[in-house]
Amino acid sequence: MPTNRSTSEVDKNTTVVIVGAGVAGLALGNFLLRRGIDCVIVEKHSREYVEQRQRAGVIDTRAARMFRVWGLEDRVVGGVPTEPVLNFRVDGETRTLTLDANDHGGGRFCPQQVLIRNLIDVFLSDGGDLRFDAEVSVENIAGDERPLVRYRDSAGSTKLISCEFVAGCDGDRGVSRAAIPSESLTRYSHEYGYAWLTILAEVPANHQSMMALHPRGFAGQFGRGPHASRFYLQCPLDSSTAQWTDERIWDELETRFGEPMAAKGPISGTQLVPLRSVVYSPMSYGRLYLLGDAAHIVPPMSAKGMNLALHDAEVFANAMVHYQTNDHDFSLLDDYSSTCIRHVWNYQAFATWWTELVHNAGDASHQGEFRHQIARADLARLFESGSANRLLSEFIAGLN
């Protein structure tokens, strides 16, 4: 991107530039807007792309409560209420794990694209500044000068925004984290050794939500409205989508669930997702703050990635409100990374334990028969022991 324009040619001055119009960026933008803090959201992709990007999603109890506190629940939270129930097919037999309803009320099944569309509509209707098709670079994040966000728009024109802070919400491959010197970040990671084939099909699911534990590997199915479903199949890392024909997918789902599919229809999309956990620390550098997938990734088995991003957005928004209303006091901004990191590691602890338990309970080929039997014993305790079930409920509720 050209950088020959001088800083005297700034097109816009604002308090916060938010890079990325995903869940974290849009939630943050709405929070700041509601507190009168000027911000601009810049997004690499088009509005159509962002709004149609398919992602699963569950808004947990804490996130639902957060939107309520910010006065946004009725405007942005869609979907149906979650139930404190985990449904399994274990070797073809249906098993239901009921959690403590007192700890898990208030969540919603809400696909990310629904939440994204609602957040965009609210932000724009309330007068927010949201710029799509923006190829971004981030500059001056650690110097004495104000940070600059430079971008080229869809017409090829270069724009320059000056700001006090940059919120990097542009994901694992975005420009925000790449702007931080590598020696200033520590990357912690865990590779699980298998992938999920994610499948979007234009058919109703047999069940609103069901997870299958089978010797051939994990499988999941989740309803996405009356005419669409999301399915998951555990597969080796060296798999390719070309190997998974529609016929093979339907056959494998029926095998792992031990029952026929209610319907077999067009498969509109498949993607291979290697399961991994990643944390970058610290989550800030100079005037740049990382949120969501730019700072951490949890495996989809935990259903916590979206909620972790929302937590980051609220922590940063509260820090900005404190900064603006307390004579530019940096104390909460200085604590942003440490505050979020504690929460991130709690989520990672749950995500790692739950992911490995569920996959090892089905597939003995990956970590061996010993780990398989340990996982089966853990799983049996969850179904049969009230104290173990309460411990799981408290573990999950502790993240809320």
KEBABA-891788 format. One record per residue (C-alpha): x, y, z; residue in three letters; residue number from 1. Coordinates in pm, 1 decimal. Layout:
! residues N
+----------+----------+----------+------+-----+
!       xx !       yy !       zz ! code ! pos !
+----------+----------+----------+------+-----+
!        X !        Y !        Z !  ala ! NUM !
...
+----------+----------+----------+------+-----+
***
This chain:
! residues 400
+----------+----------+----------+------+-----+
!       xx !       yy !       zz ! code ! pos !
+----------+----------+----------+------+-----+
!      0.0 !      0.0 !      0.0 !  met !   1 !
!    139.3 !    345.3 !    -85.6 !  pro !   2 !
!    262.9 !    545.7 !    214.1 !  thr !   3 !
!    371.8 !    867.9 !     42.7 !  asn !   4 !
!     99.6 !   1085.5 !    193.9 !  arg !   5 !
!    216.3 !   1301.1 !    482.1 !  ser !   6 !
!     45.4 !   1293.9 !    819.1 !  thr !   7 !
!    -72.4 !   1650.2 !    751.6 !  ser !   8 !
!   -318.3 !   1506.0 !    499.0 !  glu !   9 !
!   -526.7 !   1319.8 !    754.7 !  val !  10 !
!   -881.9 !   1257.4 !    633.2 !  asp !  11 !
!  -1032.2 !   1184.9 !    974.8 !  lys !  12 !
!   -944.9 !   1227.9 !   1341.0 !  asn !  13 !
!  -1108.2 !    997.0 !   1592.2 !  thr !  14 !
!  -1052.8 !    842.7 !   1932.9 !  thr !  15 !
!  -1047.9 !    472.5 !   1840.0 !  val !  16 !
!  -1001.3 !    299.3 !   1507.0 !  val !  17 !
!  -1138.8 !    -53.4 !   1516.3 !  ile !  18 !
!   -976.5 !   -278.7 !   1256.6 !  val !  19 !
!  -1215.7 !   -559.0 !   1164.3 !  gly !  20 !
!  -1595.1 !   -587.4 !   1155.2 !  ala !  21 !
!  -1629.6 !   -924.4 !   1321.9 !  gly !  22 !
!  -1803.7 !   -993.9 !   1650.5 !  val !  23 !
!  -1538.5 !   -822.3 !   1865.5 !  ala !  24 !
!  -1505.4 !   -514.4 !   1646.3 !  gly !  25 !
!  -1876.6 !   -456.8 !   1596.4 !  leu !  26 !
!  -1962.1 !   -515.6 !   1962.5 !  ala !  27 !
!  -1686.3 !   -275.4 !   2066.2 !  leu !  28 !
!  -1806.6 !    -15.1 !   1816.2 !  gly !  29 !
!  -2159.7 !    -32.5 !   1952.6 !  asn !  30 !
!  -2040.6 !     -9.4 !   2312.5 !  phe !  31 !
!  -1826.0 !    297.2 !   2241.9 !  leu !  32 !
!  -2100.6 !    463.3 !   2038.8 !  leu !  33 !
!  -2345.1 !    423.0 !   2325.8 !  arg !  34 !
!  -2103.1 !    601.8 !   2558.4 !  arg !  35 !
!  -2033.0 !    887.8 !   2319.1 !  gly !  36 !
!  -1676.8 !    780.2 !   2234.1 !  ile !  37 !
!  -1589.7 !    857.9 !   1872.4 !  asp !  38 !
!  -1473.5 !    556.9 !   1669.0 !  cys !  39 !
!  -1437.9 !    431.2 !   1313.7 !  val !  40 !
!  -1459.4 !     65.9 !   1207.5 !  ile !  41 !
!  -1259.3 !    -35.5 !    898.6 !  val !  42 !
!  -1313.0 !   -377.7 !    743.0 !  glu !  43 !
!  -1114.9 !   -548.1 !    467.0 !  lys !  44 !
!  -1411.7 !   -728.7 !    310.4 !  his !  45 !
!  -1741.0 !   -611.8 !    164.6 !  ser !  46 !
!  -2055.0 !   -582.4 !    374.1 !  arg !  47 !
!  -2214.0 !   -865.3 !    176.6 !  glu !  48 !
!  -1919.1 !  -1095.1 !    250.9 !  tyr !  49 !
!  -1916.2 !  -1012.4 !    621.5 !  val !  50 !
!  -2290.3 !  -1059.2 !    664.5 !  glu !  51 !
!  -2304.1 !  -1389.1 !    476.1 !  gln !  52 !
!  -1994.5 !  -1550.9 !    627.5 !  arg !  53 !
!  -2125.8 !  -1866.5 !    792.9 !  gln !  54 !
!  -2023.1 !  -1929.0 !   1153.2 !  arg !  55 !
!  -2178.8 !  -2132.0 !   1429.9 !  ala !  56 !
!  -2250.6 !  -1954.4 !   1752.5 !  gly !  57 !
!  -2388.4 !  -1976.5 !   2103.0 !  val !  58 !
!  -2419.5 !  -1662.8 !   2313.0 !  ile !  59 !
!  -2351.4 !  -1781.3 !   2665.6 !  asp !  60 !
!  -2507.1 !  -1651.6 !   2985.1 !  thr !  61 !
!  -2232.6 !  -1397.6 !   3050.3 !  arg !  62 !
!  -2250.2 !  -1254.4 !   2697.4 !  ala !  63 !
!  -2630.5 !  -1230.5 !   2707.1 !  ala !  64 !
!  -2605.5 !  -1046.4 !   3038.8 !  arg !  65 !
!  -2340.3 !   -816.2 !   2888.6 !  met !  66 !
!  -2566.7 !   -708.6 !   2600.7 !  phe !  67 !
!  -2844.9 !   -648.8 !   2853.0 !  arg !  68 !
!  -2620.9 !   -421.7 !   3062.9 !  val !  69 !
!  -2527.1 !   -218.2 !   2754.4 !  trp !  70 !
!  -2892.8 !   -184.7 !   2651.3 !  gly !  71 !
!  -2847.9 !   -387.2 !   2333.3 !  leu !  72 !
!  -3003.8 !   -725.0 !   2410.7 !  glu !  73 !
!  -3338.6 !   -661.7 !   2240.9 !  asp !  74 !
!  -3170.6 !   -513.3 !   1934.6 !  arg !  75 !
!  -2888.1 !   -755.4 !   1858.0 !  val !  76 !
!  -2941.9 !  -1091.9 !   2028.3 !  val !  77 !
!  -3137.0 !  -1327.0 !   1803.3 !  gly !  78 !
!  -3186.9 !  -1701.2 !   1801.5 !  gly !  79 !
!  -3365.3 !  -1935.7 !   2039.1 !  val !  80 !
!  -3286.5 !  -1986.4 !   2408.2 !  pro !  81 !
!  -3028.5 !  -2251.0 !   2488.7 !  thr !  82 !
!  -3123.8 !  -2534.2 !   2719.1 !  glu !  83 !
!  -2894.6 !  -2665.5 !   2994.9 !  pro !  84 !
!  -2870.8 !  -2997.8 !   2810.5 !  val !  85 !
!  -2591.4 !  -3168.4 !   2615.6 !  leu !  86 !
!  -2721.0 !  -3439.6 !   2383.1 !  asn !  87 !
!  -2495.3 !  -3728.9 !   2280.9 !  phe !  88 !
!  -2509.8 !  -4040.0 !   2069.7 !  arg !  89 !
!  -2257.5 !  -4273.5 !   2233.7 !  val !  90 !
!  -2197.1 !  -4578.1 !   2013.6 !  asp !  91 !
!  -2543.0 !  -4528.6 !   1864.4 !  gly !  92 !
!  -2724.3 !  -4482.7 !   2197.5 !  glu !  93 !
!  -2880.5 !  -4147.5 !   2289.6 !  thr !  94 !
!  -2753.3 !  -4003.8 !   2619.5 !  arg !  95 !
!  -2853.8 !  -3669.8 !   2769.3 !  thr !  96 !
!  -2640.2 !  -3472.0 !   3009.2 !  leu !  97 !
!  -2845.8 !  -3213.7 !   3199.6 !  thr !  98 !
!  -2655.7 !  -2928.9 !   3359.5 !  leu !  99 !
!  -2765.4 !  -2709.4 !   3647.3 !  asp ! 100 !
!  -3028.5 !  -2476.7 !   3498.3 !  ala ! 101 !
!  -2949.7 !  -2210.7 !   3758.6 !  asn ! 102 !
!  -2600.0 !  -2173.8 !   3611.7 !  asp ! 103 !
!  -2692.2 !  -2186.5 !   3244.9 !  his ! 104 !
!  -3010.4 !  -1987.2 !   3191.3 !  gly ! 105 !
!  -3013.2 !  -1691.8 !   2954.4 !  gly ! 106 !
!  -2791.4 !  -1819.5 !   2672.4 !  gly ! 107 !
!  -2903.2 !  -1816.4 !   2308.4 !  arg ! 108 !
!  -2837.3 !  -2024.1 !   1998.4 !  phe ! 109 !
!  -2735.3 !  -1739.1 !   1767.7 !  cys ! 110 !
!  -2529.4 !  -1804.4 !   1452.5 !  pro ! 111 !
!  -2254.7 !  -1547.8 !   1423.9 !  gln ! 112 !
!  -2383.2 !  -1414.3 !   1092.7 !  gln ! 113 !
!  -2714.4 !  -1325.9 !   1261.5 !  val ! 114 !
!  -2535.6 !  -1142.8 !   1541.7 !  leu ! 115 !
!  -2308.5 !   -971.1 !   1287.8 !  ile ! 116 !
!  -2600.1 !   -846.8 !   1078.1 !  arg ! 117 !
!  -2778.9 !   -715.2 !   1385.6 !  asn ! 118 !
!  -2467.0 !   -540.2 !   1518.7 !  leu ! 119 !
!  -2405.6 !   -375.2 !   1180.3 !  ile ! 120 !
!  -2766.4 !   -255.7 !   1152.4 !  asp ! 121 !
!  -2764.8 !   -108.1 !   1504.5 !  val ! 122 !
!  -2423.9 !     56.4 !   1464.3 !  phe ! 123 !
!  -2519.5 !    224.8 !   1136.2 !  leu ! 124 !
!  -2869.9 !    323.1 !   1245.6 !  ser ! 125 !
!  -2720.0 !    490.5 !   1554.4 !  asp ! 126 !
!  -2484.5 !    696.1 !   1337.8 !  gly ! 127 !
!  -2170.3 !    483.0 !   1347.6 !  gly ! 128 !
!  -1888.6 !    517.8 !   1092.1 !  asp ! 129 !
!  -1826.3 !    177.4 !    927.6 !  leu ! 130 !
!  -1608.7 !    147.2 !    618.4 !  arg ! 131 !
!  -1600.9 !   -175.9 !    418.0 !  phe ! 132 !
!  -1361.5 !   -281.9 !    138.3 !  asp ! 133 !
!  -1072.0 !   -117.6 !    322.7 !  ala ! 134 !
!   -721.4 !   -257.5 !    271.7 !  glu ! 135 !
!   -557.7 !   -147.7 !    595.9 !  val ! 136 !
!   -214.1 !    -80.7 !    741.4 !  ser ! 137 !
!   -143.3 !     32.9 !   1099.4 !  val ! 138 !
!    135.1 !    278.4 !   1185.0 !  glu ! 139 !
!    283.3 !    473.8 !   1478.4 !  asn ! 140 !
!    139.2 !    244.3 !   1742.4 !  ile ! 141 !
!    435.2 !    277.0 !   1979.6 !  ala ! 142 !
!    574.3 !    622.7 !   1911.8 !  gly ! 143 !
!    501.1 !    961.6 !   2060.8 !  asp ! 144 !
!    285.9 !   1057.4 !   1762.1 !  glu ! 145 !
!    -78.5 !    960.8 !   1726.7 !  arg ! 146 !
!   -138.4 !    619.5 !   1568.1 !  pro ! 147 !
!   -234.9 !    621.0 !   1202.3 !  leu ! 148 !
!   -454.9 !    377.2 !   1014.0 !  val ! 149 !
!   -406.0 !    398.5 !    640.4 !  arg ! 150 !
!   -634.7 !    219.6 !    397.4 !  tyr ! 151 !
!   -717.2 !    195.3 !     30.3 !  arg ! 152 !
!  -1089.1 !    194.4 !    -47.4 !  asp ! 153 !
!  -1272.6 !      9.0 !   -322.9 !  ser ! 154 !
!  -1219.5 !    301.4 !   -562.2 !  ala ! 155 !
!   -842.6 !    281.3 !   -514.2 !  gly ! 156 !
!   -816.4 !    601.1 !   -309.9 !  ser ! 157 !
!   -588.2 !    605.5 !     -6.2 !  thr ! 158 !
!   -738.1 !    739.4 !    317.1 !  lys ! 159 !
!   -562.8 !    826.9 !    641.2 !  leu ! 160 !
!   -721.9 !    820.6 !    987.6 !  ile ! 161 !
!   -549.1 !    960.9 !   1293.6 !  ser ! 162 !
!   -654.0 !    825.7 !   1632.6 !  cys ! 163 !
!   -557.8 !    785.0 !   1996.0 !  glu ! 164 !
!   -596.8 !    405.2 !   2005.2 !  phe ! 165 !
!   -623.1 !    112.6 !   1765.4 !  val ! 166 !
!   -835.6 !   -192.5 !   1849.9 !  ala ! 167 !
!   -711.5 !   -488.4 !   1645.6 !  gly ! 168 !
!  -1017.1 !   -709.1 !   1586.4 !  cys ! 169 !
!   -914.2 !   -849.4 !   1247.6 !  asp ! 170 !
!   -850.4 !  -1210.7 !   1336.9 !  gly ! 171 !
!   -559.6 !  -1450.0 !   1334.3 !  asp ! 172 !
!   -429.8 !  -1344.3 !    991.0 !  arg ! 173 !
!   -500.8 !   -973.1 !   1018.6 !  gly ! 174 !
!   -265.9 !   -678.2 !    996.9 !  val ! 175 !
!   -307.3 !   -566.5 !   1358.6 !  ser ! 176 !
!   -103.7 !   -835.5 !   1532.5 !  arg ! 177 !
!    143.9 !   -832.1 !   1243.4 !  ala ! 178 !
!    215.2 !   -466.2 !   1328.4 !  ala ! 179 !
!    358.2 !   -570.1 !   1666.3 !  ile ! 180 !
!    729.4 !   -664.1 !   1663.9 !  pro ! 181 !
!    757.1 !  -1042.3 !   1697.3 !  ser ! 182 !
!    999.9 !  -1013.7 !   1987.8 !  glu ! 183 !
!    731.7 !   -827.4 !   2185.3 !  ser ! 184 !
!    481.3 !  -1116.4 !   2170.5 !  leu ! 185 !
!    488.6 !  -1466.2 !   2315.7 !  thr ! 186 !
!    284.4 !  -1728.7 !   2133.4 !  arg ! 187 !
!    149.4 !  -2025.7 !   2331.3 !  tyr ! 188 !
!    -11.9 !  -2301.8 !   2128.8 !  ser ! 189 !
!   -144.7 !  -2655.3 !   2144.2 !  his ! 190 !
!   -220.1 !  -2866.3 !   1836.2 !  glu ! 191 !
!   -479.7 !  -3138.1 !   1894.6 !  tyr ! 192 !
!   -369.0 !  -3355.1 !   1604.2 !  gly ! 193 !
!   -697.3 !  -3376.6 !   1413.7 !  tyr ! 194 !
!   -930.7 !  -3156.2 !   1213.6 !  ala ! 195 !
!  -1301.4 !  -3103.1 !   1172.3 !  trp ! 196 !
!  -1470.4 !  -3116.4 !    837.6 !  leu ! 197 !
!  -1740.2 !  -2851.6 !    876.0 !  thr ! 198 !
!  -2042.9 !  -2900.1 !    653.9 !  ile ! 199 !
!  -2332.2 !  -2666.6 !    576.3 !  leu ! 200 !
!  -2627.6 !  -2851.9 !    424.7 !  ala ! 201 !
!  -2966.3 !  -2734.6 !    302.6 !  glu ! 202 !
!  -3161.2 !  -2991.5 !    503.9 !  val ! 203 !
!  -3326.3 !  -2999.7 !    847.6 !  pro ! 204 !
!  -3122.7 !  -3171.9 !   1117.9 !  ala ! 205 !
!  -3247.0 !  -3483.2 !   1295.6 !  asn ! 206 !
!  -3188.5 !  -3296.0 !   1622.9 !  his ! 207 !
!  -3146.4 !  -2929.6 !   1717.6 !  gln ! 208 !
!  -2812.9 !  -3027.2 !   1869.7 !  ser ! 209 !
!  -2645.2 !  -3366.6 !   1897.7 !  met ! 210 !
!  -2288.4 !  -3489.6 !   1932.9 !  met ! 211 !
!  -2182.3 !  -3842.0 !   1840.3 !  ala ! 212 !
!  -1891.4 !  -4031.0 !   2000.2 !  leu ! 213 !
!  -1790.2 !  -4318.0 !   1775.5 !  his ! 214 !
!  -1473.6 !  -4525.6 !   1718.9 !  pro ! 215 !
!  -1443.2 !  -4362.8 !   1374.7 !  arg ! 216 !
!  -1435.1 !  -4019.5 !   1539.5 !  gly ! 217 !
!  -1649.8 !  -3735.3 !   1665.5 !  phe ! 218 !
!  -1951.1 !  -3604.0 !   1473.5 !  ala ! 219 !
!  -2190.5 !  -3319.4 !   1546.0 !  gly ! 220 !
!  -2512.7 !  -3183.2 !   1405.5 !  gln ! 221 !
!  -2681.5 !  -2853.1 !   1484.6 !  phe ! 222 !
!  -2994.9 !  -2704.1 !   1335.8 !  gly ! 223 !
!  -2957.8 !  -2370.3 !   1160.6 !  arg ! 224 !
!  -3326.5 !  -2290.3 !   1114.7 !  gly ! 225 !
!  -3597.2 !  -2507.3 !    959.8 !  pro ! 226 !
!  -3414.9 !  -2573.7 !    632.1 !  his ! 227 !
!  -3041.7 !  -2574.2 !    708.6 !  ala ! 228 !
!  -2800.8 !  -2767.0 !    929.5 !  ser ! 229 !
!  -2438.2 !  -2753.3 !   1031.2 !  arg ! 230 !
!  -2252.8 !  -3084.5 !   1061.4 !  phe ! 231 !
!  -1902.6 !  -3169.7 !   1183.8 !  tyr ! 232 !
!  -1685.5 !  -3474.7 !   1123.5 !  leu ! 233 !
!  -1352.4 !  -3542.9 !   1293.3 !  gln ! 234 !
!  -1092.2 !  -3633.4 !   1032.9 !  cys ! 235 !
!   -711.8 !  -3659.0 !    994.0 !  pro ! 236 !
!   -508.9 !  -3344.0 !    944.4 !  leu ! 237 !
!   -397.4 !  -3457.8 !    599.7 !  asp ! 238 !
!   -755.5 !  -3485.0 !    472.3 !  ser ! 239 !
!   -875.7 !  -3270.2 !    184.7 !  ser ! 240 !
!  -1225.7 !  -3149.0 !    108.1 !  thr ! 241 !
!  -1199.8 !  -3318.1 !   -233.5 !  ala ! 242 !
!  -1192.7 !  -3656.2 !    -57.2 !  gln ! 243 !
!  -1527.4 !  -3586.6 !    105.8 !  trp ! 244 !
!  -1792.4 !  -3629.3 !   -159.2 !  thr ! 245 !
!  -2154.7 !  -3564.2 !    -65.4 !  asp ! 246 !
!  -2224.5 !  -3936.9 !    -64.6 !  glu ! 247 !
!  -1931.1 !  -4008.0 !    165.5 !  arg ! 248 !
!  -2035.4 !  -3730.8 !    404.4 !  ile ! 249 !
!  -2391.1 !  -3859.6 !    441.5 !  trp ! 250 !
!  -2271.8 !  -4219.0 !    482.4 !  asp ! 251 !
!  -2021.3 !  -4118.1 !    749.6 !  glu ! 252 !
!  -2277.7 !  -3912.1 !    941.7 !  leu ! 253 !
!  -2519.5 !  -4204.1 !    947.0 !  glu ! 254 !
!  -2244.4 !  -4440.7 !   1060.4 !  thr ! 255 !
!  -2125.7 !  -4221.2 !   1346.5 !  arg ! 256 !
!  -2473.7 !  -4128.2 !   1465.9 !  phe ! 257 !
!  -2599.7 !  -4483.9 !   1425.9 !  gly ! 258 !
!  -2924.4 !  -4367.3 !   1267.8 !  glu ! 259 !
!  -3043.1 !  -4255.9 !    924.9 !  pro ! 260 !
!  -3038.3 !  -3886.1 !    844.8 !  met ! 261 !
!  -3386.4 !  -3735.2 !    831.1 !  ala ! 262 !
!  -3304.2 !  -3590.9 !    491.4 !  ala ! 263 !
!  -3013.5 !  -3581.5 !    250.9 !  lys ! 264 !
!  -2985.3 !  -3276.2 !     32.5 !  gly ! 265 !
!  -2750.0 !  -3023.1 !   -121.6 !  pro ! 266 !
!  -2427.5 !  -2951.0 !     66.7 !  ile ! 267 !
!  -2354.8 !  -2583.3 !     12.7 !  ser ! 268 !
!  -2015.0 !  -2565.4 !    178.0 !  gly ! 269 !
!  -1733.6 !  -2767.1 !    336.2 !  thr ! 270 !
!  -1417.1 !  -2655.8 !    511.1 !  gln ! 271 !
!  -1136.3 !  -2828.7 !    699.5 !  leu ! 272 !
!  -1055.9 !  -2673.1 !   1037.2 !  val ! 273 !
!   -748.8 !  -2805.6 !   1225.7 !  pro ! 274 !
!   -824.7 !  -2796.1 !   1599.0 !  leu ! 275 !
!   -581.4 !  -2585.1 !   1797.3 !  arg ! 276 !
!   -554.7 !  -2353.9 !   2094.9 !  ser ! 277 !
!   -346.2 !  -2035.1 !   2068.7 !  val ! 278 !
!   -277.9 !  -1746.5 !   2306.7 !  val ! 279 !
!    -68.5 !  -1437.3 !   2234.4 !  tyr ! 280 !
!     65.8 !  -1239.0 !   2527.7 !  ser ! 281 !
!     56.5 !   -952.7 !   2599.5 !  pro ! 282 !
!   -266.1 !   -847.4 !   2427.7 !  met ! 283 !
!   -147.5 !   -489.8 !   2383.4 !  ser ! 284 !
!    151.4 !   -300.9 !   2250.3 !  tyr ! 285 !
!    179.2 !     76.3 !   2270.8 !  gly ! 286 !
!   -156.5 !    218.0 !   2161.5 !  arg ! 287 !
!   -264.8 !   -106.3 !   1989.5 !  leu ! 288 !
!   -491.5 !   -352.7 !   2169.5 !  tyr ! 289 !
!   -571.9 !   -702.2 !   2039.8 !  leu ! 290 !
!   -921.7 !   -848.7 !   2069.6 !  leu ! 291 !
!  -1079.5 !  -1180.3 !   1971.6 !  gly ! 292 !
!   -903.3 !  -1416.0 !   1731.5 !  asp ! 293 !
!   -621.3 !  -1165.5 !   1684.4 !  ala ! 294 !
!   -515.9 !  -1255.2 !   2039.2 !  ala ! 295 !
!   -638.1 !  -1610.2 !   2097.2 !  his ! 296 !
!   -807.7 !  -1911.0 !   1939.1 !  ile ! 297 !
!  -1005.3 !  -2182.5 !   2115.4 !  val ! 298 !
!  -1121.1 !  -2503.9 !   1945.5 !  pro ! 299 !
!  -1483.7 !  -2494.3 !   1822.7 !  pro ! 300 !
!  -1573.1 !  -2790.3 !   2047.7 !  met ! 301 !
!  -1589.6 !  -2551.2 !   2343.8 !  ser ! 302 !
!  -1836.2 !  -2312.6 !   2172.7 !  ala ! 303 !
!  -1656.1 !  -2026.5 !   2346.8 !  lys ! 304 !
!  -1466.4 !  -1838.3 !   2074.9 !  gly ! 305 !
!  -1739.0 !  -1581.4 !   2009.9 !  met ! 306 !
!  -1799.2 !  -1528.7 !   2380.5 !  asn ! 307 !
!  -1431.0 !  -1479.9 !   2450.9 !  leu ! 308 !
!  -1419.1 !  -1211.1 !   2180.0 !  ala ! 309 !
!  -1720.5 !  -1039.5 !   2336.7 !  leu ! 310 !
!  -1548.9 !  -1043.7 !   2675.7 !  his ! 311 !
!  -1245.0 !   -867.4 !   2527.3 !  asp ! 312 !
!  -1472.2 !   -606.1 !   2369.0 !  ala ! 313 !
!  -1640.9 !   -526.6 !   2698.1 !  glu ! 314 !
!  -1314.3 !   -505.7 !   2893.5 !  val ! 315 !
!  -1165.7 !   -266.6 !   2638.0 !  phe ! 316 !
!  -1486.1 !    -61.1 !   2616.2 !  ala ! 317 !
!  -1496.7 !    -19.7 !   2994.8 !  asn ! 318 !
!  -1130.4 !     82.2 !   2992.7 !  ala ! 319 !
!  -1202.4 !    344.3 !   2726.5 !  met ! 320 !
!  -1501.3 !    480.3 !   2917.8 !  val ! 321 !
!  -1281.7 !    509.9 !   3227.1 !  his ! 322 !
!  -1009.7 !    684.9 !   3025.3 !  tyr ! 323 !
!  -1255.6 !    936.3 !   2879.1 !  gln ! 324 !
!  -1439.6 !   1013.8 !   3201.9 !  thr ! 325 !
!  -1140.4 !   1023.1 !   3439.1 !  asn ! 326 !
!   -908.5 !   1281.2 !   3283.9 !  asp ! 327 !
!   -731.6 !   1035.2 !   3053.9 !  his ! 328 !
!   -650.3 !    786.9 !   3328.7 !  asp ! 329 !
!   -470.1 !    490.0 !   3164.4 !  phe ! 330 !
!   -503.3 !    250.7 !   3459.3 !  ser ! 331 !
!   -768.8 !     22.1 !   3308.4 !  leu ! 332 !
!   -607.9 !     38.2 !   2965.3 !  leu ! 333 !
!   -276.5 !    -59.1 !   3124.8 !  asp ! 334 !
!   -453.2 !   -352.8 !   3292.2 !  asp ! 335 !
!   -638.8 !   -459.2 !   2975.9 !  tyr ! 336 !
!   -402.9 !   -740.5 !   2878.2 !  ser ! 337 !
!   -363.7 !   -892.1 !   3224.2 !  ser ! 338 !
!   -739.1 !   -872.0 !   3286.0 !  thr ! 339 !
!   -819.8 !  -1049.1 !   2958.9 !  cys ! 340 !
!   -537.9 !  -1304.7 !   2978.2 !  ile ! 341 !
!   -667.2 !  -1445.2 !   3307.9 !  arg ! 342 !
!  -1005.2 !  -1499.3 !   3145.7 !  his ! 343 !
!   -848.0 !  -1643.6 !   2828.7 !  val ! 344 !
!   -656.6 !  -1911.3 !   3019.7 !  trp ! 345 !
!   -973.2 !  -2012.6 !   3206.4 !  asn ! 346 !
!  -1147.2 !  -2060.7 !   2872.0 !  tyr ! 347 !
!   -848.7 !  -2248.6 !   2732.0 !  gln ! 348 !
!   -842.8 !  -2481.2 !   3034.7 !  ala ! 349 !
!  -1205.1 !  -2575.5 !   2978.9 !  phe ! 350 !
!  -1171.3 !  -2595.1 !   2599.4 !  ala ! 351 !
!   -867.3 !  -2824.5 !   2613.6 !  thr ! 352 !
!  -1015.7 !  -3059.6 !   2871.7 !  trp ! 353 !
!  -1354.2 !  -3082.6 !   2700.7 !  trp ! 354 !
!  -1214.7 !  -3119.2 !   2348.0 !  thr ! 355 !
!   -976.2 !  -3399.0 !   2442.9 !  glu ! 356 !
!  -1234.6 !  -3579.0 !   2658.2 !  leu ! 357 !
!  -1499.7 !  -3588.2 !   2385.3 !  val ! 358 !
!  -1263.7 !  -3687.2 !   2105.3 !  his ! 359 !
!  -1070.3 !  -3947.0 !   2306.0 !  asn ! 360 !
!  -1396.6 !  -4101.0 !   2429.9 !  ala ! 361 !
!  -1479.7 !  -4188.1 !   2071.3 !  gly ! 362 !
!  -1156.8 !  -4230.2 !   1875.3 !  asp ! 363 !
!   -891.7 !  -4451.7 !   2036.7 !  ala ! 364 !
!   -657.8 !  -4434.3 !   1737.3 !  ser ! 365 !
!   -525.6 !  -4084.2 !   1806.2 !  his ! 366 !
!   -394.2 !  -4098.3 !   2166.1 !  gln ! 367 !
!   -425.9 !  -4469.4 !   2232.0 !  gly ! 368 !
!   -644.8 !  -4708.8 !   2423.9 !  glu ! 369 !
!   -529.7 !  -4590.6 !   2768.0 !  phe ! 370 !
!   -645.9 !  -4230.8 !   2704.9 !  arg ! 371 !
!   -961.1 !  -4368.7 !   2545.0 !  his ! 372 !
!  -1050.8 !  -4563.5 !   2858.6 !  gln ! 373 !
!   -971.3 !  -4263.8 !   3080.8 !  ile ! 374 !
!  -1202.4 !  -4046.8 !   2868.9 !  ala ! 375 !
!  -1477.3 !  -4308.8 !   2885.1 !  arg ! 376 !
!  -1446.9 !  -4319.8 !   3264.4 !  ala ! 377 !
!  -1465.4 !  -3939.7 !   3284.6 !  asp ! 378 !
!  -1767.5 !  -3936.2 !   3055.5 !  leu ! 379 !
!  -1945.5 !  -4206.5 !   3256.2 !  ala ! 380 !
!  -1899.2 !  -4005.3 !   3574.5 !  arg ! 381 !
!  -2061.4 !  -3702.9 !   3412.2 !  leu ! 382 !
!  -2370.0 !  -3909.8 !   3328.1 !  phe ! 383 !
!  -2384.2 !  -4115.8 !   3645.9 !  glu ! 384 !
!  -2244.1 !  -3897.9 !   3924.8 !  ser ! 385 !
!  -2437.5 !  -3599.1 !   4049.1 !  gly ! 386 !
!  -2123.9 !  -3447.2 !   4201.4 !  ser ! 387 !
!  -1928.3 !  -3482.3 !   3874.4 !  ala ! 388 !
!  -2216.9 !  -3326.4 !   3682.2 !  asn ! 389 !
!  -2232.0 !  -3036.7 !   3927.0 !  arg ! 390 !
!  -1856.0 !  -2990.3 !   3889.7 !  leu ! 391 !
!  -1894.6 !  -2962.1 !   3510.4 !  leu ! 392 !
!  -2183.4 !  -2716.8 !   3555.7 !  ser ! 393 !
!  -1977.1 !  -2505.7 !   3792.9 !  glu ! 394 !
!  -1674.8 !  -2523.9 !   3559.2 !  phe ! 395 !
!  -1875.7 !  -2392.8 !   3264.6 !  ile ! 396 !
!  -2066.3 !  -2140.9 !   3476.5 !  ala ! 397 !
!  -1736.7 !  -2012.8 !   3614.5 !  gly ! 398 !
!  -1656.2 !  -1887.9 !   3264.6 !  leu ! 399 !
!  -1975.8 !  -1683.6 !   3266.3 !  asn ! 400 !
+----------+----------+----------+------+-----+
***
